[in-house]
Amino acid sequence: MNLRQEIVRRGNFYITTALINKTRHLRLAVMNPLTSTATITALLDEIRTCAKDKISDCTAPKSG
């Protein structure tokens, strides 16, 4: 599962991606006028957490 899918699976945020110069980037579109800097900070924290989890999954020894 990729990073974006994991963020969406957790259910706290919905983000999309954009393909720019053959590189995939996470993309945030803010539509709710009540979105605050605290909301965006929480999203960045979620991205960091998911990214760390993905790195841990990739570097963990494989069983079997």
C-alpha positions as a printed Julia matrix, in Angstrom:
64×3 Matrix{Float64}:
   0.0     0.0     0.0
   1.41    3.39   -0.89
   1.66    6.4     1.42
  -1.44    8.17    0.1
  -3.55    5.03    0.39
  -2.43    4.53    3.98
  -3.32    8.11    4.92
  -6.77    7.73    3.36
  -7.24    4.27    4.96
  -6.68    5.76    8.41
  -9.71    7.97    7.77
  -8.55   11.28    9.25
  -7.71   13.02    5.96
  -8.35   12.66    2.25
  -5.58   13.74   -0.09
  -4.87   13.17   -3.75
  -1.74   13.05   -5.86
  -0.41   14.91   -8.86
   2.06   13.7   -11.45
   4.61   16.43  -12.18
   7.58   15.77  -14.45
   7.09   12.0   -14.08
   7.21   12.25  -10.26
   4.17   11.58   -8.08
   3.51   14.18   -5.34
   0.96   14.33   -2.55
  -1.59   17.09   -3.13
  -3.84   18.86   -0.66
  -6.91   20.77   -1.79
  -8.5    22.86    0.94
 -12.21   23.44    0.37
 -13.52   23.84    3.89
 -13.26   27.47    5.07
 -12.92   26.18    8.64
  -9.61   24.47    7.83
  -6.98   25.91   10.15
  -3.23   25.76   10.39
  -3.78   23.21   13.17
  -5.61   20.98   10.67
  -2.77   21.22    8.17
  -0.22   20.6    10.93
  -2.16   17.48   11.94
  -2.12   16.31    8.3
   1.66   16.82    8.13
   2.02   14.82   11.35
  -0.11   12.05    9.82
   2.06   12.04    6.69
   5.22   11.8     8.8
   3.77    8.98   10.91
   2.65    7.0     7.87
   6.0     7.56    6.15
   7.89    6.31    9.22
   5.61    3.27    9.4
   6.22    2.57    5.69
  10.0     2.81    6.18
   9.79    0.46    9.17
   7.76   -2.01    7.1
  10.35   -1.88    4.32
  13.36   -2.35    6.6
  11.87   -4.98    8.93
  13.34   -8.46    8.5
  11.12  -10.7     6.4
   9.88  -13.82    8.14
   9.82  -17.16    6.39
